[in-house]
Amino acid sequence: MSKVSYLTEEGLKKLKAELDNLKGVQRPEISRQIAEARDKGDLSENAEYEAAKEAQAMLEMKISRLEDSLANSRILDESMIDISRVQILNRVKIRNKATNSIMEYFIVSETEADIKAGKISVNTPIAKGLLGKKVGDQVEITVPSGIINLEIIGISR
């Protein structure tokens, strides 16, 4: 049984669009490739056929995972999110105590994470270290590169 994943409305739409693409575009394309390879003769020595079958298996596994993820997803109403303490779907403004640099992250589910857009997974060390904290709290977080000291300077939706 998969664990529940909390998503925004935007994240849910993105997952559904990806699933529709896999089922409606990529699945028929792989079926076409298998049919073409089958038409070329002896399947026991047909590398194209084997590659297409392997690609089909990988695609079906990805579709299955996405369907499972969607079935176990819950949409969170962002307007109901409490901002007194850090939690999923909060924007958190933090200051690195060592460099005095200020960063802002949006804490989202693993499927919505996109570091380039400032969205970090709730399962990252930084997000885990911030969860439950409030403005003014100072936290020490262990990350792969060492320990960082952060101060929470803002929480918003």
Backbone bond lengths (Angstrom), bond angles and torsions (degrees), N, CA, C in turn:
res aa  C-N    CA-C-N  psi(-1)  N-CA   C-N-CA  omega(-1)  CA-C   N-CA-C  phi
1 M - - - 1.445 - - 1.530 109.46 -
2 S 1.309 116.67 133.59 1.451 121.53 -179.13 1.514 110.51 -83.35
3 K 1.328 114.15 156.62 1.452 117.82 178.20 1.522 109.59 -83.63
4 V 1.314 115.70 157.73 1.453 121.77 -179.13 1.522 109.26 -72.16
5 S 1.322 115.78 138.13 1.451 122.71 178.56 1.521 107.90 -117.34
6 Y 1.309 116.66 131.19 1.458 121.13 179.88 1.520 109.69 -98.66
7 L 1.326 115.59 128.27 1.463 121.74 -174.88 1.509 111.77 -126.36
8 T 1.331 114.41 159.67 1.458 120.53 168.49 1.525 106.93 -86.42
9 E 1.300 116.90 167.79 1.462 121.44 176.32 1.532 109.81 -59.30
10 E 1.326 116.25 -41.26 1.470 121.80 178.93 1.526 111.01 -62.48
11 G 1.315 116.84 -42.45 1.457 121.40 179.66 1.515 112.08 -64.09
12 L 1.330 116.50 -39.21 1.459 121.23 178.15 1.526 110.62 -64.50
13 K 1.323 116.73 -43.80 1.469 120.79 178.94 1.526 110.64 -61.82
14 K 1.332 116.39 -39.58 1.463 121.22 179.95 1.533 110.77 -64.07
15 L 1.336 117.24 -44.01 1.469 120.87 178.20 1.524 111.37 -63.59
16 K 1.332 116.79 -42.48 1.464 120.33 179.48 1.525 111.31 -64.64
17 A 1.329 116.93 -39.74 1.477 120.48 178.34 1.527 110.78 -64.39
18 E 1.322 116.48 -40.46 1.466 119.94 178.40 1.526 110.64 -64.41
19 L 1.331 116.96 -42.36 1.458 121.02 179.18 1.528 110.59 -64.48
20 D 1.328 117.07 -42.44 1.466 120.66 177.76 1.530 111.09 -60.86
21 N 1.336 117.10 -39.83 1.470 121.08 178.34 1.529 110.46 -64.90
22 L 1.321 116.81 -43.97 1.461 119.80 -179.48 1.523 111.23 -62.61
23 K 1.331 116.28 -43.64 1.471 120.27 -177.66 1.521 112.92 -77.24
24 G 1.325 116.63 -40.19 1.457 119.94 -172.69 1.514 115.97 -90.31
25 V 1.332 117.26 -23.34 1.465 120.11 -176.74 1.534 111.05 -115.21
26 Q 1.315 116.60 -55.31 1.462 119.69 -173.53 1.525 113.27 -73.42
27 R 1.319 117.79 -39.27 1.481 120.17 179.94 1.528 110.75 -60.69
28 P 1.351 119.12 -50.11 1.475 118.90 178.40 1.535 112.62 -62.06
29 E 1.336 117.36 -34.29 1.463 120.63 179.63 1.529 110.60 -64.99
30 I 1.309 117.03 -43.24 1.471 119.99 179.07 1.526 110.44 -67.45
31 S 1.326 117.46 -38.25 1.474 120.16 176.80 1.524 110.48 -60.79
32 R 1.337 116.37 -39.48 1.462 121.15 178.27 1.537 110.08 -64.50
33 Q 1.342 116.75 -42.15 1.465 120.65 179.44 1.525 111.02 -63.68
34 I 1.321 117.45 -39.13 1.467 121.38 178.74 1.531 109.89 -64.78
35 A 1.338 115.90 -43.44 1.464 119.97 179.74 1.531 111.28 -62.72
36 E 1.342 116.30 -42.11 1.470 119.52 178.65 1.522 111.15 -63.38
37 A 1.321 116.34 -43.78 1.467 120.67 -179.64 1.520 110.93 -65.24
38 R 1.337 116.98 -37.15 1.465 121.64 179.70 1.529 110.42 -65.35
39 D 1.316 115.93 -35.23 1.469 120.76 -179.55 1.531 113.06 -69.27
40 K 1.321 117.42 -13.54 1.467 120.71 -176.86 1.513 113.59 -84.63
41 G 1.335 116.57 -0.57 1.464 117.42 173.48 1.509 114.77 117.88
42 D 1.333 114.75 -143.72 1.464 124.13 -173.32 1.527 112.14 -50.48
43 L 1.330 116.34 113.58 1.461 121.05 -177.25 1.523 113.13 -74.53
44 S 1.325 117.80 -22.96 1.463 120.56 -177.26 1.534 112.38 -67.81
45 E 1.322 117.46 -23.74 1.458 120.65 -179.54 1.531 111.10 -122.69
46 N 1.307 116.88 26.27 1.454 121.46 -176.06 1.540 109.62 -104.06
47 A 1.333 116.25 100.71 1.472 121.57 -178.07 1.525 111.73 -66.43
48 E 1.334 116.58 -34.92 1.466 120.25 178.69 1.527 110.49 -62.02
49 Y 1.322 116.22 -42.35 1.464 121.61 -179.74 1.527 109.78 -63.50
50 E 1.333 116.66 -46.15 1.472 120.88 -179.91 1.525 110.97 -61.86
51 A 1.336 117.22 -42.68 1.464 121.54 179.70 1.524 111.07 -64.23
52 A 1.321 116.42 -41.74 1.464 120.44 179.52 1.522 111.17 -66.95
53 K 1.328 117.66 -39.62 1.474 120.96 177.73 1.535 110.51 -65.12
54 E 1.338 116.09 -39.33 1.465 119.92 178.28 1.531 110.37 -66.04
55 A 1.325 116.98 -41.49 1.461 121.22 177.68 1.533 110.54 -63.13
56 Q 1.326 116.05 -38.11 1.457 120.19 177.78 1.531 111.05 -64.24
57 A 1.309 117.27 -42.18 1.470 121.28 178.93 1.526 110.79 -62.80
58 M 1.322 116.45 -42.49 1.468 120.72 178.78 1.527 110.84 -64.68
59 L 1.321 116.45 -41.52 1.460 121.00 179.21 1.526 110.58 -63.65
60 E 1.320 116.59 -45.75 1.470 120.14 -179.51 1.530 110.99 -63.11
61 M 1.333 116.93 -35.35 1.459 120.34 177.34 1.529 110.30 -66.25
62 K 1.326 116.27 -41.56 1.464 120.93 178.88 1.530 110.43 -65.35
63 I 1.321 117.40 -41.85 1.472 121.47 177.34 1.523 109.62 -61.01
64 S 1.311 116.32 -45.22 1.465 120.82 179.98 1.526 111.52 -60.21
65 R 1.326 116.74 -43.89 1.473 120.60 179.15 1.522 111.23 -63.31
66 L 1.336 116.75 -42.50 1.456 120.37 179.39 1.523 111.22 -64.63
67 E 1.323 116.55 -43.23 1.466 120.19 178.67 1.527 110.59 -62.03
68 D 1.326 116.51 -40.56 1.458 121.48 177.77 1.524 110.33 -64.21
69 S 1.311 116.08 -43.44 1.460 121.02 179.32 1.527 110.82 -62.32
70 L 1.319 116.56 -43.91 1.470 120.31 179.15 1.527 111.45 -64.96
71 A 1.322 116.32 -39.14 1.470 120.16 -179.39 1.530 111.48 -65.82
72 N 1.324 116.90 -28.43 1.460 120.82 -177.92 1.526 112.85 -104.88
73 S 1.320 116.88 18.62 1.464 121.05 -179.81 1.519 110.79 -96.94
74 R 1.295 113.90 146.66 1.461 121.63 176.15 1.520 106.79 -127.86
75 I 1.332 115.91 135.27 1.459 120.56 179.03 1.523 108.31 -88.20
76 L 1.323 114.67 130.99 1.456 120.05 177.25 1.518 109.34 -98.56
77 D 1.314 115.80 137.00 1.454 121.64 176.09 1.523 106.93 -83.57
78 E 1.323 115.70 108.85 1.456 120.30 -175.39 1.522 112.81 -60.48
79 S 1.329 117.29 -28.41 1.459 119.77 -179.46 1.525 112.33 -69.99
80 M 1.326 116.96 -17.42 1.470 120.91 -178.84 1.534 112.18 -96.65
81 I 1.314 117.38 1.49 1.461 121.46 -177.60 1.527 109.81 -76.64
82 D 1.315 115.30 129.02 1.462 122.72 178.09 1.524 109.14 -74.51
83 I 1.329 117.02 136.97 1.464 119.57 179.10 1.533 112.36 -113.40
84 S 1.328 116.78 14.94 1.465 118.46 177.30 1.527 110.57 -77.38
85 R 1.325 117.02 -25.96 1.467 122.64 177.23 1.524 108.22 -136.52
86 V 1.314 116.46 153.28 1.467 122.02 -178.80 1.524 109.61 -68.92
87 Q 1.329 115.76 130.89 1.458 122.42 174.74 1.516 108.88 -153.10
88 I 1.324 116.36 177.88 1.459 120.55 -179.50 1.530 109.34 -58.81
89 L 1.310 115.70 144.54 1.462 127.20 -178.28 1.523 112.84 70.62
90 N 1.322 117.92 21.69 1.464 122.34 171.31 1.517 108.85 -100.78
91 R 1.319 115.13 146.90 1.463 121.53 167.53 1.524 104.81 -93.35
92 V 1.307 114.94 128.93 1.455 119.86 -177.04 1.520 109.10 -121.88
93 K 1.313 115.94 124.89 1.458 121.48 176.34 1.525 106.36 -100.47
94 I 1.331 115.26 124.44 1.459 120.44 -176.83 1.527 110.48 -129.57
95 R 1.324 114.49 155.00 1.464 120.48 176.50 1.516 108.24 -119.29
96 N 1.326 115.09 128.52 1.456 121.01 175.18 1.525 106.47 -76.64
97 K 1.325 117.46 118.71 1.461 122.39 -175.23 1.528 111.80 -66.13
98 A 1.319 118.78 -30.52 1.459 121.68 -177.68 1.525 112.08 -76.38
99 T 1.325 117.29 -42.01 1.465 121.00 -175.85 1.518 113.21 -103.16
100 N 1.327 116.14 -10.84 1.467 123.70 -177.54 1.533 112.06 63.64
101 S 1.337 117.29 16.55 1.460 120.85 178.33 1.532 109.75 -82.45
102 I 1.318 115.07 147.44 1.458 121.13 -179.24 1.518 108.92 -109.05
103 M 1.339 115.33 132.69 1.462 121.72 179.28 1.523 108.46 -128.64
104 E 1.313 115.52 154.41 1.456 119.70 175.57 1.523 108.00 -130.57
105 Y 1.318 115.37 130.16 1.464 121.20 179.91 1.518 109.83 -126.63
106 F 1.316 114.74 147.97 1.460 122.50 173.27 1.521 104.94 -106.71
107 I 1.325 117.54 118.78 1.460 121.12 -177.13 1.531 108.75 -87.38
108 V 1.325 115.16 119.50 1.463 121.99 -174.59 1.527 109.88 -131.10
109 S 1.333 115.84 176.22 1.467 120.51 176.26 1.528 109.03 -69.33
110 E 1.310 115.34 164.76 1.462 121.21 -177.91 1.528 112.11 -58.70
111 T 1.329 117.66 -36.67 1.465 120.84 -176.95 1.522 112.77 -72.10
112 E 1.331 117.85 -19.91 1.465 121.36 -178.78 1.518 113.46 -99.36
113 A 1.310 117.92 -5.85 1.459 121.20 -175.17 1.530 111.60 -59.64
114 D 1.322 115.68 137.00 1.458 123.29 178.42 1.521 106.91 -156.94
115 I 1.317 116.61 94.85 1.468 121.18 -173.19 1.525 112.11 -59.91
116 K 1.345 117.26 -32.86 1.470 120.26 179.07 1.528 111.22 -63.73
117 A 1.332 116.68 -30.32 1.460 121.62 178.95 1.530 111.54 -93.20
118 G 1.325 117.04 4.95 1.457 120.52 179.39 1.516 114.18 79.26
119 K 1.333 116.36 16.35 1.469 121.08 179.71 1.521 108.83 -101.82
120 I 1.342 116.26 118.16 1.460 119.10 178.76 1.519 109.77 -112.78
121 S 1.311 114.58 147.68 1.456 121.54 -179.46 1.521 110.21 -68.71
122 V 1.311 115.11 143.16 1.461 121.88 176.58 1.530 110.51 -61.87
123 N 1.335 117.36 -16.28 1.462 122.08 -178.93 1.525 114.13 -92.72
124 T 1.341 118.58 0.04 1.462 120.55 178.76 1.526 110.07 -75.70
125 P 1.324 116.90 155.51 1.472 119.04 178.76 1.535 113.30 -56.76
126 I 1.335 117.14 -39.96 1.469 119.71 -179.48 1.523 110.41 -64.57
127 A 1.339 117.49 -48.32 1.465 120.33 -179.85 1.528 110.87 -62.10
128 K 1.326 116.58 -44.00 1.469 119.76 179.29 1.523 111.18 -60.00
129 G 1.333 116.43 -38.14 1.457 120.34 179.96 1.516 113.03 -71.02
130 L 1.333 116.90 -26.40 1.466 121.34 -178.43 1.527 113.40 -87.99
131 L 1.328 117.51 -26.29 1.464 120.87 -175.74 1.520 111.75 -55.47
132 G 1.329 114.80 132.43 1.462 120.98 177.13 1.521 114.30 86.08
133 K 1.332 117.45 -8.84 1.462 121.03 -179.44 1.525 109.61 -85.45
134 K 1.342 116.32 164.23 1.460 120.67 179.92 1.523 110.39 -125.49
135 V 1.323 116.27 171.56 1.462 121.75 -178.77 1.526 109.21 -57.11
136 G 1.326 115.55 134.15 1.454 121.60 -179.75 1.516 113.21 97.07
137 D 1.329 117.45 -19.70 1.468 120.54 178.83 1.517 110.22 -67.81
138 Q 1.322 114.68 144.66 1.454 121.12 174.67 1.519 107.14 -113.11
139 V 1.332 115.02 133.20 1.465 119.73 -176.54 1.515 110.55 -127.63
140 E 1.299 114.34 148.23 1.459 122.06 175.36 1.517 106.26 -111.48
141 I 1.332 116.24 119.56 1.456 120.61 -173.77 1.523 109.87 -121.18
142 T 1.327 115.57 131.89 1.463 120.90 176.55 1.528 108.42 -89.12
143 V 1.334 114.75 120.20 1.464 122.01 177.70 1.528 107.43 -119.56
144 P 1.320 118.64 167.84 1.465 119.48 -178.26 1.536 114.73 -52.96
145 S 1.328 116.99 -31.30 1.465 119.09 -178.03 1.526 113.39 -88.92
146 G 1.320 117.64 0.88 1.468 120.80 178.83 1.514 111.90 137.69
147 I 1.315 114.97 -149.61 1.471 120.55 -179.37 1.519 108.39 -111.66
148 I 1.355 115.25 133.87 1.461 119.20 176.31 1.521 108.84 -120.50
149 N 1.312 115.00 145.33 1.459 121.68 177.51 1.510 108.14 -107.60
150 L 1.327 115.95 123.57 1.456 121.82 -176.66 1.524 110.06 -124.47
151 E 1.328 114.85 152.04 1.457 121.26 173.25 1.515 107.51 -121.56
152 I 1.315 117.58 132.51 1.453 121.63 178.98 1.524 107.39 -83.86
153 I 1.346 116.48 119.47 1.459 119.82 -178.24 1.528 112.84 -111.33
154 G 1.336 117.31 -5.87 1.456 119.11 177.46 1.519 112.37 -170.67
155 I 1.328 115.20 144.67 1.469 122.22 174.86 1.515 107.04 -132.85
156 S 1.325 117.05 130.22 1.460 121.34 178.18 1.522 110.19 -146.85
157 R 1.323 116.25 178.33 1.464 121.62 178.68 1.494 110.88 -92.58
